[in-house]
Amino acid sequence: MWFQIENLERDLQIIFNDILDVKMEKVNKANSGGNFKNDEKKNKTLAFLDQLLKEKRDMLYKVYQHDFNMFEYDPYIQ
C-alpha cells in the first residue's frame, strides 16, 4: 500500500493565501531549533489572525477546536 506524506508548508500556504486570503510567504517552523521566543511566536500569530475577519477567524477556530482543547493550545481568540 502506498501512503503519501502531507506537505505541511504547502498545505498551510494554500489555506492561508488561497482560502483565508491572508498573505503568508513562508511557514515559520517555531519548533525546529527553538529560533522563536514565546512572545515572538504570539506576535506573529496575532499578526496573521488580525488579517482575518471575525467570521473567518471563527471558521478557522472551529476547524482546529479539537486540537486547541486536546493539546491546550492558546487559540488567541480576542
C-alpha positions in Angstrom: 0.0 0.0 0.0 1.3 3.5 -0.9 0.9 6.4 1.6 1.6 10.0 0.7 3.1 12.2 3.4 1.4 15.6 3.8 3.3 18.7 2.8 2.5 20.9 5.8 4.2 24.0 4.4 2.4 23.7 1.0 -1.0 23.0 2.7 -0.7 25.9 5.1 0.2 28.3 2.3 -2.9 27.1 0.4 -5.1 27.5 3.5 -3.8 31.0 4.4 -3.2 32.5 0.9 -5.9 31.0 -1.1 -8.8 30.1 1.3 -8.4 32.7 4.0 -6.8 35.4 1.9 -4.1 36.1 4.4 -0.7 36.8 2.8 1.8 34.3 4.0 5.1 34.0 2.1 6.6 31.1 4.1 5.8 28.9 7.1 7.9 29.7 10.2 8.9 26.5 11.9 8.9 27.6 15.5 9.7 24.1 16.9 12.6 23.4 14.7 15.6 24.6 16.7 13.8 27.0 19.0 14.5 30.1 17.0 11.5 32.0 18.2 10.7 33.1 21.8 7.1 32.7 23.0 6.4 36.4 22.6 7.7 36.4 19.1 5.5 33.4 18.2 2.5 35.0 19.8 3.1 38.4 18.0 3.5 36.6 14.6 0.3 34.5 15.2 -1.7 37.6 16.2 -0.4 39.5 13.1 -1.8 36.7 10.9 -5.1 36.5 12.8 -5.5 40.3 12.7 -5.8 40.0 8.9 -8.9 37.8 9.2 -12.4 39.0 9.5 -14.1 37.7 12.7 -16.2 35.3 10.6 -13.0 33.7 9.1 -11.3 33.6 12.5 -14.2 31.7 13.9 -14.2 29.3 11.0 -10.5 28.6 11.5 -11.1 28.1 15.2 -13.9 25.6 14.6 -11.6 23.6 12.2 -8.9 23.2 14.9 -11.1 23.4 18.0 -10.5 19.8 18.9 -6.7 20.4 18.8 -7.0 23.5 20.9 -8.9 21.6 23.6 -6.9 18.4 23.4 -3.4 19.9 23.5 -4.4 23.0 25.5 -3.2 25.4 22.7 -4.0 29.0 23.0 -6.2 29.9 20.1 -5.6 33.7 20.6 -9.3 34.4 20.1 -9.9 38.0 21.0 
